[in-house]
Amino acid sequence: MVSDSDETSDMAPLDHALERERESLFGHAEQKRTSKFEDLRTSAAATRPKAAAVFSELKSIPFHSYDAQSAAWESIVSWRAVPISGGLAKSERTGEEILRIGTYNVLMDVFLPSVLKSLNSCRWNAILEDVKQSRAHVWIFSEAAPPFATYSLNDYFIQRTFLSSDSSITEYKTLSGPKGAAGQLMLVRKDVTLTRAHFAKAQSATGKKLVFIEAALRSGKTVTICGLHLTAGKNDRKGPQSAIKKRRKQLDFVVSRMEEVGSHCDVHVIAGDFNVVYQEDEHSISYALTGYIEADATILAPIYDSIQNGLAYFQTKQRSQERLDRIYLRSLSKGIHAAVYSHRVMGKSPVNVSGRNDAVMLLLPTGVRASDHFGIETTFLLSEKLEKTNKVQ
């Protein structure tokens, strides 16, 4: 593996390459559009405290595309959208566009007994089946260790449909870490233009990681997306208040970086495992994500359900129903109205496990789910606001 100091030097030339590719894709149009966001950015900066350095500074990273000729994933610095089979359909109404985002904590298996690790391929296959049934632009997988990434990137559908934020060609640099720590594996559909990607990792030993991308939809609307996994703080010796403060600092960091890397974009999306457990967490999110919308603000559904999900109970040894995983969106453009169009929860049904033995039945008598978390997908409707004009009679 490459050391942190080597990573910085390796990524420096990539920054210049990314800028050249951005200009070839968009020219200087984004500079002309920046003024419409100035009041929003200035207002946010004036009210938001300076974010603590809980993560490393952002580093430019390549994305990865599967090359059929070489039968391997290759690094790319940008991607121009191409039509794909079963691509996203435009909204029927003029001026409207759909943006679908999915997120799934796939359960890093480092703490699972061997009998449950043996079911990984069954679990991961069920997750990929949900992806194949989905029409999301972007998927964000939390706790995505290299074995899960390898399994997913070997799938033919994934290879021909998605770009990946990491692959074996870079030795899973954004996913690997101490204790097999996992990061966010982000998959972006090939009919989306991808112009930039960044990565950051936690300063603490938790190994939490962030991935940011900048993309353009078919209409030309630009979006910055962050995949995150806030600390759970289960082993925090200072107690729950310490974990709450850490999550708050991490979220403040994410929002501040979103305002930097995506300052010129029309839409911001923050998605992943927020580990929201206490009411104080809800207050932190309400404050930090002012102006963001999410489906579960009106459609409440537990994502971490240790009453229905045996894997969740096996992890916590207590019965609870939490909404840990979330998808938030904010429109920064005065000309774009954003609304939740639909929302769905995946992974509630037991996975087909052939030849389940007694040990599995003993550990998970209600059946094996794809993960200890359920997956979610939110569809947002982005519509252009019509400016009112005074007609001369």
N, C-alpha and C positions, 0 to 999 in steps of 0.2 A: 504494500500500500504506500501511497505518497504522503509525505508529511505535510503539515499545514503550511510550512514555509514554501515547500515546493508547489503546493496548490496555487498559492498567490502568484508566483512567477509564471506558472503554466497558463493561468487564466488571463494575464495581462494582454497578450496579443489577441486573445479571443474578443476582448472588449472592443478593440478597433475593428475587428472583422464584423462584429455584430452591428456596429454603427454604420459601416458601409452597406451592409445588407439592408438595414432599416431604410436608409436613404433611397436605395434602389427600389424598395417596395412601395414606400410612401412619399418619397421626395421630401420637400420641406413643408408639406401641408400641415403637419402637426404643429409647427411653429405658429402658423396663422391662426390655428384653432385654440391656442393656449389661453388667450385672453378671456374666453368665456368661462374658464374655471377659476380665474384669479380670485374672485370674491369668495368662492367656496373654500379654496385652499387657505386664504388669508384668515377667514373666520375660524376655520378648524385649528390653524396654527396658534391663533391668539388665545384660544380657550384650553388647549391641550397641554398638559405638563410634558416636559422633556422626558422622552422614554429612556429607561435605564438600559444599559448595555448588557442585556441578559442573553443575547445571541451575538455571534460574530458578525462582522460587517458583511454585507451581501457580496457574493462573488458570482461573476458571470459563469454560466455553465452551458455546455452544448445540449441539444436535444438529440434524439436518436430515431432513425428511420430504418425500416427493414428493407434490405436490398435483395430482391429475389434471385438475381444472377449470382451473387456471391453467397447467398443463403446465410446472411449474417446481418446483424444490426450495425449501422454506421452512424458516426457522430455528424451532426449538422448544426450550423449556426442560425439558420432561419428556414422557414418553409412557406412556400406559396401554395395556397389552397388548391386542391384538385378535386374533381367530382369523384365520388365513390358510390359503389353499389348500395342502394338503400339509404342514400344520403338524406339529409334533413330537408323537409319540405318547407317552402316559404309559407308565412301566414297568408290566409286567403284575402285579408284586407290590406290595402295599400298603406305603407308606412308602419306596418307592424312586423316584428321579428321575434322568433322564439330563441331563448337561451336556456339550455338544460345542463344542469350540473349534478353529478352524483358523487357521493362519498361513502366509504366503507372502511371501518376499522377491521382488518382481516385477522387479527390475533396472532402476534408473534408467539411462536410455540416454545420459546426457550425455557419456560417454567412448566410446561405440560409434561405429564408422565409419558413414557415411550408408547404406551398403548393408545394414547390419544394422538401422539405425533404420527403414528402409523396411518391415521385417517386424514392427514393433510391433503393429499391429492383429491380425496372425495370432497373435502370442504372447499378447496380452491376451485375445483371444477364447478361446484354449485355457484360460487361467486362469479365466475366467468360466464356461466349461463345467464345470470342476471344482467351482466354487462351486454351480452349478445341480444337480449330481449329489449334492452334500453336503446334510446336514440340520443343519449347525452352527448353534448359537445366535449365535455371534459369529465374524467373520472379521477378522484383523489383517493388513494388507498393509504390509510394510516397503519403503522406497525408493519410496513411492507419490508420484511427482511429479504436479503438476496435470494433465498430458496423460493419464496413466493414470486418474486420478480422473474426469476428464471422460468418457473412453471408458466407464468402468464405470457411471457414474451416468446415462448415456444409454440403458442397457440396460433394456428393459421389465421383465424378471424382477427385476432389482435394484430398480427403482423401486417395484414393488408388494409386494416381500418384505422389504426392509431399510430401516432408518434409517442415516444416514451421519454420521460425525463431522465432515465438512466438505463444502463444495460451493461452486459459483461465486458463490452469493449473498453469501458472506463473503470472496470473492476468494481462496479456499483459504489462509486466513491460517495454518492449522496445518501446511500442506504446503510453502509457499513459503519461499525463503531464498536465501542466496548460492550461486552456482554451480548454481542450480536445485535446491538441496538439498531432499530429500524427507523427509516425515515418515511417521507411521503413519496410514493410512486405516483406520478401524474401521467395520465394518458390523455392525449388530445387528438380528436378526430382529424383525419387528413383533409377534410373539406373546410378546415379553419386555417387562416394564415397565422403563422407563429413568427414573431419578430424578436423576442428576447426572453431569456430565462435567467433567474438568479437563485442562489442557494445560501442558506445561513444555518448555523448549528448552535445549540445552546452552549453557554459558557460552563454550565454545571455538568455534573457527571451523569445526568439523566439521558444525555445524548439526543434530546429532542431536536428536530430539524424542521426547516421551512423551505418551501419551494414557491417561487413567484414566477409567473409567466405573463407576457404581454402578447395579446393576439388581436386579430381583426375578424369580425364576422362577415358574412357574404355581402351585407349591405354597406360595409365599410365602418360600422360602429366598432370602436376599439374597447377592449376590456383587459383589465389587470386582475389576475386571479392568484390568491395565496392559499396553498394547502398547508394546514397547521396541525399540530398535536400539542396542546397545552399540558403541562405537568399534572399528573394525578395526585402526587404528594402522599401516596399511601404510606410510604416509609419515612415521612418527614418527622423527625424526632421533636420538632418544635410545635407540632400539633396542627390542626386544620387551619388556623388563622395564618400560619406561615405559608401553607399551600395556596390559600386564597390570594395572598399578596403576590406570590410568585406568578400565579396565573394572570393576575391583573397587570403585572409588569411585562409579562410576555405578550399579552394582548396589546398593550400600549405600544410596544416595540413594533408589532406587526402593523398596526394602524399607521404609525409614523412612517414606516418604510413604504407602505402602500401609497401614502401621500407624496413620497419622493419618486418612486419608480413609475407610478401610474398617474402622475399629476396631470398629464395631458389626455388621459383616456376618458371615454364616455361613461364607462361602468366599472365599478370595483366589486369583486366577489371575494369573500373570505369563507372558507369551508374546511371542515375536518372535525377532529375530536377536541371539543372545548373542555371536556371533563367538568361540566357544570354540575356541582353537587349541592351547594348551599345557596341560600337566598342572597348572600353577599356576592356570589358569583354572578347572579342575575343582575344585580345592581351594577357590577363592574362592566358587564356586557352592554347594558342599557346606556351607560355613560360613554364607553369607548366607541360603541358602534351607533352613535346618534346619526339618524338619517338612513340607516340600513333597514331593509325589510327581510323577513323570512317566513316561510310557509307555516312553521309550527307556532307562530305567534297566534294563529287562529285554528290550526289543525294540530292539537296536542296529541302526540303519540310517543310512548317510551321507546327509546332505541336500545338502551341497556336494561333488559328486563330479566332479572334473575328469578322471577316467578315462573315465566314461560320457558326461558332459555337455560337449559342445564349447564352449558358452557359458562354462562355468566355466573350462575350460582357456584360452580366449581371454582371460579376465580375469586369470588368475594366471600363465600360461605355465609351470606346473609341475603334476605329477600328484599328487593327494592326495585323500583321502576324509575329510571332516570333518562333524561333527554340529553345525552352527552354529545352526540354528533349533530352538527347543524350546518346550514348553508345560508349565508347572508349576502345580500346584494344591495348596492347603492348606486343610483344614477347621479353623476356629477354634471351632466349636461342639462342645461335649462331646456333644451329642445327634446329631451327624451323622458317619457314617463314610464316607470317600471312598476310592475304588479306581479303578484304570484298568480300563475295560471293553473298549476296543479302540483301535487306532491304525493309521493308514494313511498311506502316502507317495504323493504325486501328482506328475504332471509328468515322469515318466521316459521316456515315449514321445515320439518326434519329432512335431513339429507339422506339420499339412498346410500346405505353402506352395506355392501354385500358381505355376507358371512360375519356379521357382528358376533363377537365372542362374549362370554360371560363377564369378562372384566370391563368391557365397554358398557354393557347393560347395567353393571353395578355402579359405575361412575355416572352414567347419563341414562337413567331409566326412561326418561321421556323422549329420548332420541337425540341425535347429533344435529346441531345447527351449523350453518356455514361458518359462523364466528360467534364470539360472545356478544358482539354488537350486531344489531340489524343494520342493513344498508339503507340509505335514503337517496332519493332523487327529486329535485325540485325543478319545475319548469317555470321560467319567468317570461312575461310578455313585455317586450320593449316597444313602445309606440311613440311615434313622433307627435309632439304637441303642435297644434295648429295655432298660429299667432292670429290674434284678433285684429282686424283692420276696420277703419271707419270708411264706409262706402260713401262716395259723393253722389247725392241724388240729382 
